[in-house]
Amino acid sequence: MWAHGISIYRGLEAEVAVATAIVEMYSKCGAIEDSRKAFEQISDKNVFSWSAMIAAYGMNGFAHEALTLIAEMKKHGVEPNAVTALSVLSACSHGGLIEEGLGFFNSMIKDHRVEPGLEHYSCMVDMLGRAGQLDSAIDLIKKMPEGFEAGASYLLASSMYASGGSFVDAARMRRLVKERGVRVVAGYSLVHVKNRACKFLAGDKSTPQVGEMHSIVDQLHGCMKIDESLAVIEC
């Protein structure tokens, strides 16, 4: 791709920040071999580059390779962080490696010195739900640390039921959230606009420019049409 070509032309293909971005780019395109080649070119790999390659394997269905790579990462003296752990769990979830995922989750603190967060519990609940192990998922939710938001357990249970195909139970859990007045933290995105960080909440329509933003999004959607004869995206 042209971005990779430019990095090579500029002599930046071994620079960790640039090469890590290239790894992520190829992985999102499904070009896992190109991701690996870009990864191998990095001269001084750090936790971010290792994590990007592990995520690339998981994203493209190579769960065993993701597990192998984290072992290789530790051999090189690089300790995984919370993002690395989440990538491994996600790879196990989508690869159907239930035992491996449980083993890694249970060893996060002891072997990797990573404290499981809500995102890790969410991934585990999703994994167990996909495997139909609803009782195990419920047990895991009950073992969540008390410091998490009260609404997290309800939403995790809802997600778990949905993953297992129990949509009636999923709807029931979400209804309980409303009936009991449980506070749920809304998802948001931070976007940098002219050197200023702006927070955008999911479903929030209070922003004065909301109409203008929706109009631009609609325009972008209109541009993103695939020309079947040329097989390119026109905009």
N, C-alpha and C positions, 0 to 999 in steps of 0.2 A: 504494500500500500504506500501511497505517496508520503504519508507522515513518517513511516519507517525509512523510506528512501531519503527524505530530507535529513533525518537524524544521522544516517550513515554518511551522507554528503558533508554534513557539518562535523563529522567525527565525534558524535555524541552517542553512538549506539551502545557504548559501554558505561555511560554515565547513569548512575543508579536511578535518579528521578525520571529521566527521559525514558530509559529502557523499561522501567516498571510500568509507565503509562502505555508503552507499546505492548507489553505483555497483556495488560487489561484490555486494550483495544482489540487485539487478535482473539482473545478469549470470548469477547462479546460477539464476535463474528463467527464463532465456532471453529476457528482455525487453531486448534490446539497445538499442532506441530510447530506452527510459526511462533506461537506463544513460548513454547519450550526453547526454540532457537534463540529468541530474543532474550529469554531469561538466562540462557547459558552464556550470552555475550557480556552480561553484567560483571564488571571486574571486581567490585566490592559489594557483594549482596548484603542487604540489611533485612530487618524483620519485615519491612514493607514489601520488598521484592519477593521474599519467600512467601509471604502471605498472599500476594497477588497470584503467584503461580499455583499455590494450593487451591485458591478460590477458582482459578481457571480450570483446574482438573475437576473440581466439584461441579462447577457450572455446566461442564460438558459431559458429565456422566462417568468420569474416571475416578471413582471413589477410592479404589485400592491404591491408585497412583498418588492421590492426595495424602493418604496415610503413610505411604512410603516416603513421601517428600518431607513430611514433618519430622520423621525419624532422621532423615538425612540433614535436615536443618539443624537439629540439636547436635549432631555429630560435628557440624561446622562451628559449634559454639554460639549459635544464635538462639535466644530464648523466645518462644512464641508469646504473643500478647493476646488480649481478649478478642481482637479481630481474627487472628490466626485460628484461635479455638473455635470461633463461630463458623469459619470457613470449613474446618474439618467436620464439625457436627452437621453442617448443611450438606456436605458431600456424602456423609453416611446416611443422612435422611433420604436424599434423592437417589442414592445408590442401593437402598434397601439393606444396608449393613447395620442392622439393629444392635447386635452384640458388640460390634466394634465401636459403634456410637456410644452405647452405654458405658463400655469400658473406658473410652476416652473421657467422657463426662465425669465419671467417678474418679478419674486420676488427675483432673485438671489442677487441683490445689497441690496434691502431693508431688506429682511428677513435673508439672509445668508452672507451678506457682501462679496460677490464674484463678481468681475468684469468679465463680459462675455468676453472671448477671441475669437480668430478666430476659435478655435476648437469647441467652443460652438455654434457659428453661423453656422459652417459647419454641425454640428449635427442637428440643427433646420431646416436648408435648406433641408437636407436629409429626415428628418421626414415629412416635409410638401410636399416634392416631392413625397414620397412614398404614401401619402394620396391623391395625385392628386390636392393639393391646390397650384398650380403653381403661381397664382397671389399673394397669401400671401407670398410665398417664395421670389418672386421678390421684394415685398415691404420690406421684412426683409433685403435683400441684400442691398437695397438702404439706409437703416437706419444704416448700419454698420459704426462705427467710422472712421474718416478720417485717423487715425494713421495706419490702416492696409495696407499691401502691395497692390499696385494698381492692381496687377494680381489676387488678392484673389477673388474679386467680379466676374471676368470672370470665374474663375475655379469653384466657388461655383454655378454660374448659369449653367455651363456645367454639374456639378454633379446633380443639381436639375432636369434639363431636362432629364438626363439619368435615375434618380430614378423614374421619372414620365413616362418613356417609350418613350420620345420624343428624339430619338437618332439623328435625323437630326439636331434639334436645338442644341443638345449637341455638335455635331461636328462643327456646325457653330460658337459657342462661342469659341471653342478651335482654330478655324481658325482665328478668330478676334484677339486672343492673339498674334499669329504669325504675322499677317498683320500689327498690330499697334505697334509691337515691345515692347509689355508689358513685363517687367521683372518679371520672376517667379522664386521664390527661390526653388532650387532643394531639394528634400527630402534626408536626410542622416541619417546614423547610426553611433553612437560612440561605438567603440569596444575596450576594454582594452587588450593590448598585451604587456606582460612583463612590467607591471606597467606604460604603456604609453597609452594615449587615442588616437586612430587612427580614423579619420573621413572617412567614405565611402559614396560617393555620389551616388544617384540612376543613373544607366546608365553610370557611369564614367569608362573609360577604360584607363585612363592615368597612373594609378598605375603600377609601374614596375613589380609587382608580380601578375598582373591580370590573366595571363595565368595559373599560378600555383594555384591561388585561385579557378578559374573556374574548373580546373582539380579535385581539392579536393571536390568541391561541386558536380560534376558529380559522383565522387566515392561514396559520401554520398547518393545521389539519388539512385545509384545502390544497396546500402546496404538496403535501406528502402523498402524492398519488404515483403509483407504479405504472410506468409506460410499458405495457406488455411487449411491444415490438422491440423496444430498446433495452428492456430489463434494467432500467436505471430509475432513480428517484428524481423527479423534476421539481424544481422550486424556483 
